[in-house]
Amino acid sequence: MEKIQGVTFKTLKETYQTPLYIYDEGLIRNQCRLFKKRFRHAKVDSEIIYASKAFLTVGMAQLIDSEGLYLDCVSQGELYTALKAGFPSEKIVLHGNNKTKEELLMALNFKVGMIVVDNDFEASLLNELVNDKHIVQVMLRINPGIDAHTHKYIKTSTLDSKFGMSILDPKTMETIKLLSENPFIKFLGTHSHIGSQILEPESFYEHAKTVLEFYKQIKKTLNLDLPAINLGGGFGVKYLKADQRLDLDTVLPEILDVVYDTANRLELDIPKVYIEPGRSIVAEAGYTLYTVNQIKETINKKKYLFIDGSMNDHLRTALYQAQYDAFVVGKERLEHDTEYTIAGKACESGDIIIENIKLPEVKENDLIVVRSTGAYHYSMASNYNRLTIPPVVFVHNGEVKTIVRRQSFMDILSHDEELI
């Protein structure tokens, strides 16, 4: 693979330098359309909400809007970005745990379409803030206690998770009652999310059944037939050649089948179903382009490729022990007979991009492309060691658009103040 959407990696290097985040815009759009096409049911209303924490810029928000998806924001910064992009406020969902009064007021003032309350404290705070100027749609995040098979840092539904309220906790029912009785709140139902990078379809089906069983409890206890359910995201993607990719063509309609069948069995109204894909829309559309600076071999014969990037622009390996695949531009067809560890320039032993990858022989100034870096790479980038954050470009049909310009040293210093 020497080019992306008709543009060579060498051209991108010459024009934008490295490190460089590259997105296949066509692939992002195709994923949006796949979700919209397959998450449909003749007797169940449904909606797709893009989980913007995976990757958000003004340009990305505009792309999501153009594809007709809703947008999930988890902070004032994400909300501000969406509003600056011209994203319709009625299609924005404010998420996140530990929301402040200021965040809730910002959401109310800009009339966002929905607020997902995380806990009883937030529910009480919102209950005091709402008024007749804006009837806000609200969901409560619950914890259904499903242990999805994924990394412990991205499990979100175990009983000790920091997110949501357990369906086993009596306070959860009390909180639902509080929200449903406020005349300035339209209480829609619950949100839950069982984790990220899930590859087992049964986890999603079990999730839907468990939440609807809880809806049955709510109906018996509070006489509420809730009109909506948000089942979050977590749809697994392919990072390595050997990885399986979740079959969205099958899983998405099956989730709606399960909701329909379960609601009928429990004699509930059929709820509108929301899901929140993030990683599964952008991860595989993203690539990071690096230049090899040095090759080093230790006394124990370990070979390092030192690139011009670092954990600053690729944190997930250090944070989650995430694994990635990469290739050397122009050498894909050569024999992959040399084992390297790709490492960055941050002053940390843990600054590893890929541990022990087989590649052809690599030379100084070769270009390395790391695959599937579209999710949580730019979003998590930092200025550790005062390194600059790379730019972002979208490539589509032979054209390249700058989505985020390269950070300068002056940008890094822009908030510093002199002592004297």
C-alpha positions in Angstrom: 0.0 0.0 0.0 1.8 3.1 -1.3 -1.1 5.4 -1.5 -4.4 6.3 0.2 -7.4 7.5 -1.8 -5.1 8.1 -4.8 -2.5 10.1 -2.8 0.9 8.6 -2.1 2.4 8.5 1.4 5.6 10.1 0.0 3.6 13.0 -1.3 1.9 13.4 2.1 5.3 13.4 3.7 6.7 16.0 1.3 3.7 18.3 1.7 2.9 17.9 5.4 6.1 16.4 7.0 5.8 13.8 9.8 4.4 12.7 12.1 1.1 13.0 10.4 -2.4 11.7 11.2 -4.1 10.7 7.9 -7.8 9.8 7.6 -9.5 8.0 4.7 -12.5 10.3 4.5 -14.4 7.9 2.2 -14.0 5.1 4.6 -15.4 7.2 7.5 -18.4 8.1 5.4 -18.9 4.5 4.4 -18.9 3.4 8.0 -21.5 6.1 8.8 -23.7 4.8 6.0 -23.2 1.2 7.0 -24.5 1.9 10.5 -27.5 3.9 9.1 -28.3 1.2 6.6 -28.0 -1.8 8.8 -29.3 -0.4 12.1 -32.9 -0.4 10.9 -36.0 -2.4 11.6 -39.5 -2.3 10.1 -41.1 -2.0 13.6 -38.4 -0.3 15.7 -37.3 3.4 15.5 -33.6 3.8 15.7 -30.9 6.5 15.7 -27.1 6.6 15.4 -25.1 8.8 17.7 -21.4 9.3 16.9 -19.3 9.0 20.1 -17.1 12.0 19.5 -14.4 11.3 22.1 -12.9 8.8 19.6 -12.0 11.7 17.3 -13.5 15.2 17.2 -12.5 18.4 15.4 -14.6 21.1 13.8 -14.2 19.3 10.4 -15.1 15.9 11.8 -18.3 17.3 13.4 -19.2 18.8 10.0 -18.7 15.4 8.4 -20.9 13.7 11.0 -23.6 16.3 10.4 -23.5 15.8 6.7 -24.0 12.1 7.1 -27.1 12.6 9.3 -25.8 11.2 12.6 -26.3 12.6 16.1 -23.3 13.7 18.1 -22.3 12.6 21.6 -20.2 15.1 23.6 -18.7 14.4 27.0 -17.3 17.8 28.0 -17.8 21.6 27.5 -14.8 21.5 25.1 -16.4 18.9 22.9 -19.7 20.7 23.1 -18.1 24.0 22.2 -16.3 22.3 19.2 -19.6 20.9 17.9 -21.4 24.3 18.3 -18.5 26.1 16.5 -18.8 23.6 13.7 -22.5 24.5 13.3 -23.7 21.2 14.4 -27.5 21.3 15.2 -27.8 21.5 19.0 -31.0 19.5 19.0 -28.9 16.5 17.6 -26.3 16.8 20.4 -26.2 14.4 23.4 -24.3 15.6 26.5 -22.7 12.6 28.1 -19.9 11.9 30.6 -19.7 11.3 34.3 -19.1 14.0 37.0 -20.8 16.7 35.1 -20.5 20.1 36.6 -23.2 22.8 37.1 -21.5 24.8 34.4 -21.6 21.9 31.9 -25.3 21.3 32.6 -26.1 25.0 32.2 -24.2 25.2 29.0 -26.2 22.3 27.6 -29.5 23.8 28.8 -28.6 27.3 27.5 -27.7 26.0 24.0 -30.8 23.6 24.1 -28.9 20.4 23.4 -31.2 17.6 22.3 -30.5 15.2 25.2 -28.6 15.0 28.5 -27.5 11.6 29.8 -27.4 11.9 33.6 -24.8 9.7 35.2 -26.0 9.4 38.8 -28.3 10.6 41.5 -26.2 13.6 42.3 -26.3 14.8 38.7 -30.0 14.1 38.6 -30.7 16.3 41.7 -28.5 19.0 40.2 -30.3 19.0 36.9 -33.6 18.8 38.6 -32.9 22.1 40.2 -31.6 23.8 37.0 -34.3 23.0 34.5 -37.1 25.5 33.9 -39.9 26.3 31.4 -37.5 27.9 28.9 -36.4 24.5 27.6 -38.0 21.1 28.1 -34.9 18.9 28.0 -34.9 15.2 27.0 -33.0 13.1 29.6 -31.7 9.6 30.1 -30.2 8.0 33.1 -27.0 6.0 32.8 -27.4 2.6 34.4 -25.0 -0.2 35.1 -26.5 -3.6 34.0 -23.6 -5.6 35.4 -22.5 -7.3 32.2 -18.9 -8.3 32.1 -17.9 -7.9 28.5 -14.6 -9.6 27.5 -12.3 -6.7 26.9 -9.4 -4.9 28.6 -10.1 -3.9 32.2 -9.5 -0.2 31.5 -12.3 -0.1 28.9 -14.9 -2.2 30.7 -17.6 0.1 31.8 -20.4 -2.1 33.1 -18.9 -4.1 36.0 -20.5 -3.5 39.4 -17.6 -1.3 40.6 -17.5 0.8 37.4 -17.2 4.6 37.9 -20.0 5.0 35.3 -23.8 4.9 36.0 -26.0 3.5 38.6 -26.5 -0.2 39.2 -29.8 -1.7 38.3 -29.5 -3.5 41.7 -29.4 -0.3 43.7 -32.7 1.0 45.1 -31.5 4.6 44.5 -31.6 4.0 40.8 -35.4 3.6 40.8 -35.7 6.6 43.1 -33.6 8.7 40.7 -35.8 7.6 37.7 -38.9 8.7 39.7 -37.3 12.0 40.4 -36.5 12.7 36.8 -39.8 11.4 35.4 -41.9 13.6 37.7 -40.2 16.9 36.8 -42.5 18.9 34.4 -39.5 20.4 32.6 -37.8 17.1 31.9 -38.9 14.6 29.3 -37.5 11.4 30.7 -36.9 9.0 27.8 -35.2 6.0 29.4 -31.8 4.6 30.2 -28.3 4.6 28.7 -25.8 1.9 29.3 -22.5 0.9 27.7 -20.8 -2.4 28.5 -17.3 -1.6 27.3 -15.2 -1.0 24.2 -13.6 -3.2 21.5 -16.2 -6.0 22.0 -16.1 -8.8 19.4 -18.7 -11.2 20.8 -22.2 -10.6 19.4 -23.9 -12.3 22.3 -22.6 -9.5 24.7 -24.8 -7.0 22.8 -27.8 -9.2 22.8 -27.5 -10.0 26.5 -27.1 -6.3 27.2 -30.4 -5.5 25.4 -32.3 -8.2 27.1 -31.0 -7.3 30.6 -31.9 -3.6 30.2 -35.4 -4.4 29.0 -35.9 -6.7 31.9 -35.1 -3.7 34.1 -37.7 -1.7 32.0 -40.2 -4.3 33.1 -39.3 -3.7 36.7 -39.7 0.1 36.2 -43.1 -0.4 34.7 -44.2 -2.5 37.6 -42.8 -0.2 40.2 -43.4 3.3 38.8 -46.0 2.6 36.1 -43.7 4.0 33.4 -43.4 2.6 29.9 -40.2 4.2 28.8 -40.1 5.3 25.2 -36.4 4.9 24.4 -33.3 2.9 25.2 -29.6 3.8 24.5 -27.3 0.7 24.3 -24.0 2.6 23.8 -21.3 1.4 21.6 -18.3 -0.9 21.9 -18.3 -2.5 18.5 -14.9 -4.1 17.9 -12.6 -3.3 15.0 -9.6 -4.9 13.4 -6.1 -3.8 14.6 -3.9 -6.7 13.6 -4.0 -9.0 10.5 -5.0 -11.9 12.7 -7.8 -10.0 14.4 -11.5 -10.8 13.7 -13.7 -7.8 12.8 -17.2 -7.7 14.4 -19.7 -8.4 11.6 -21.8 -5.3 11.7 -24.0 -6.4 8.9 -25.3 -9.2 11.1 -25.0 -7.7 14.6 -26.7 -4.4 14.0 -30.1 -5.7 12.7 -29.9 -8.5 15.2 -29.8 -6.1 18.1 -33.0 -4.5 16.9 -34.6 -8.0 16.5 -33.6 -8.8 20.1 -35.1 -5.5 21.3 -38.3 -6.1 19.4 -38.8 -9.7 20.5 -37.8 -9.0 24.1 -40.1 -6.0 24.4 -43.0 -8.0 23.0 -42.3 -10.9 25.4 -42.3 -8.6 28.4 -45.4 -6.7 27.2 -43.6 -3.4 26.9 -44.0 -0.6 24.3 -41.3 -1.0 21.6 -38.7 1.7 22.6 -36.7 3.8 20.2 -33.2 2.4 20.1 -30.0 4.6 20.1 -26.5 3.3 19.8 -23.2 5.2 20.0 -20.4 4.0 17.7 -17.2 5.9 17.8 -14.1 3.7 17.4 -15.9 1.5 14.8 -16.5 4.6 12.6 -13.0 6.1 12.6 -10.4 3.6 13.9 -9.7 1.7 10.7 -9.9 4.9 8.6 -6.9 6.4 10.4 -3.2 6.0 9.7 -0.2 7.6 11.3 2.8 8.4 9.1 6.3 8.5 10.6 9.8 8.9 9.4 12.6 6.5 10.7 15.3 8.6 12.4 17.6 6.0 13.7 18.1 2.2 14.0 19.7 0.9 17.2 20.7 -2.6 18.2 21.3 -3.3 21.9 24.0 -5.7 23.2 21.2 -8.3 23.6 20.5 -7.9 19.8 17.2 -6.1 20.3 16.6 -3.8 17.3 14.9 -0.5 17.8 13.4 1.6 15.1 13.3 5.2 16.4 10.7 7.2 14.7 10.0 11.0 14.8 6.7 10.4 16.8 6.1 9.1 20.3 3.6 8.1 22.9 2.5 11.8 22.7 0.7 11.0 19.5 0.3 7.3 20.1 -0.7 6.7 23.7 -2.8 3.6 23.5 0.1 1.1 23.5 1.5 2.6 26.7 -1.9 3.0 28.3 -3.7 -0.2 27.3 -1.0 -2.4 25.9 -2.9 -2.1 22.7 -1.3 -3.8 19.7 -0.9 -2.4 16.2 0.3 -3.4 12.7 2.6 -1.3 10.5 4.3 -1.3 7.2 7.3 0.3 5.5 6.2 2.4 2.5 7.5 0.9 -0.7 8.7 -2.4 0.9 5.4 -4.2 1.5 6.3 -7.0 -1.0 9.7 -7.6 0.5 10.3 -10.5 2.9 9.4 -9.5 6.5 12.4 -11.2 8.1 13.7 -8.7 10.7 12.2 -8.2 14.1 12.0 -4.6 15.3 10.5 -2.7 18.2 9.2 0.7 17.0 9.9 3.3 19.7 9.4 7.0 20.0 11.4 10.0 21.1 9.7 10.7 24.4 12.0 10.4 27.4 10.2 7.3 28.8 11.0 3.6 28.6 7.4 2.9 28.0 7.4 5.0 24.8 6.8 2.0 22.6 4.6 2.1 19.5 4.8 -1.5 18.5 6.8 -4.2 20.3 8.4 -7.0 18.2 7.1 -6.6 14.7 8.5 -8.4 11.7 9.4 -6.0 8.8 11.7 -5.9 5.9 15.1 -4.4 6.6 14.5 -0.8 7.5 16.8 2.1 6.6 17.1 5.7 8.0 14.5 8.0 6.4 12.2 5.1 5.5 8.5 5.9 6.0 6.5 3.8 8.5 2.7 3.7 8.5 0.9 2.5 11.6 -2.6 1.2 10.7 -5.9 1.7 12.5 -5.0 4.8 14.5 -8.2 6.8 13.8 -9.6 6.4 17.3 -8.2 7.8 20.5 -4.9 8.9 19.0 -5.4 12.6 18.1 -7.9 12.7 20.9 -5.3 11.6 23.5 -2.3 13.5 22.1 -0.3 15.6 24.5 2.7 17.9 24.7 4.7 15.8 27.1 8.4 16.7 26.7 7.0 19.8 25.0 6.7 17.8 21.8 4.2 19.2 19.2 1.0 17.5 18.3 0.9 16.4 14.6 -1.5 17.8 12.1 -4.6 15.9 10.7 -5.5 15.5 7.1 -8.5 14.0 5.4 -7.8 12.3 2.0 -10.6 11.6 -0.5 -10.7 11.0 -4.2 -7.2 12.3 -4.7 -7.7 15.5 -2.7 -6.2 16.3 0.7 -7.8 18.6 3.2 -6.0 20.0 6.3 -8.4 19.3 9.3 -5.9 20.4 12.0 -2.8 22.4 11.3 0.5 21.3 12.7 1.1 22.7 16.2 4.0 25.1 16.5 6.4 25.8 19.4 4.6 29.1 19.8 1.3 27.2 20.3 2.9 25.3 23.1 4.0 28.5 24.8 0.8 30.4 24.1 -0.5 30.0 27.7 2.8 30.4 29.5 3.5 33.5 31.6 6.9 34.8 32.6 7.9 34.8 36.3 9.8 38.1 36.0 
